[in-house]
């Protein structure tokens, strides 16, 4: 018996394995040897401002996609790295912003 106001779709989502995404951003500016010591001392790491799941709610028959908004305080180019996890285990080869539906 369902609790009043609770939909069947809520119960299905609760039974899904835990899917996590690890994201990091790194500076892609000049190499360390090309920078002067004074500029590298003041260089701050990039900051992830937000991360959001694009397809909300997540459907079992569609991919899951995340959108990352990041910036570098010094306005240098950055790159974003992705790693998807299911039940706390990293999935080999799942290093894109989109997680395929067949692995749900």
N, C-alpha and C positions, 0 to 999 in steps of 0.2 A: 504494500500500500504506500502511495506517495504522500509526503507531507503536503498539506494544503499550500498552494502557491508555488511548489517546486515542480519544475517541468522535467520530463524524461530526459531531455537533452542535457540538463545539468548533471544528471547522474552518469551519463555516458562520458562526459568530459572528465569527471572526477576519477574514472577508471583508467584513463590514459596513463602511459608511462610518463615519468617526469622528463620533459625535454628542456634542456638549458643551452644557452649560447654564451661562449666566452668571447669577448671582443677586446682587442687592444689596438691602439693607434700609435704609430711611430713617425718621427720626423723623417722626411725624405729629402732633406736639404743637402747642402754641400757635405763632402766627407769631412771627417774630423781633422784630417791633415790640412785641409784647405781653409779652415777657420782659424782666426787668430785666438790666442788664449783668452783675451778679455771677452770676446763675443761668446765663446763656448761656456764661460763661467756664468753668464747671465741668461743662457738659453734655458727656457722652461719646457717641460714636456707638454705634448698635446693634451687636450682635455675633451673627454666625451661629454657633450652637453645633454644628449638624450638618446634613448634607444626605444623604438616602438615596434610592436608587431603590426605589420601592414594588414594582414587578413585577420580581422577580429570580428566575430569569434573564429577560432581555428576549426576548420572542417577536416574530417578524416579523409576525404577524397580530394583534397587540394594541398598544395605546398604551403609551407609556413615561411614567411619572409619578414626579415627585420630591416628597419631603416635606422641608420646611425647618423647623428649630427655631431660632428667633432670639429674642433678648431685648434690651431696652434697659436699661442699668445704672440709669437713673433711673426705670424702670418706666413710661415714656411709651409711648403707642401707636406701633406701627411698621407700615410697609407693606413688602411684598416684591415686587420686580420680577424678572421672568423674561425671558430671551432665549435661544432655542435656536439652536445652530450645527451645521452639517454640513460636514465638511471645512474647518473654520475660516472658514466664510461664514455670517453671520447670516441667518436665515430670516425674511423679512417676515411680520408677523402672528403669529409663534409666540412669544407673550409670556405664556403660561399655564403652570401647573405640569404640564400634560399635553401630551406630544408625540404627534400622531396617527399611527396605524399606516400610513396611506396614504402618509406621507412617508418611511417607513423604506426 
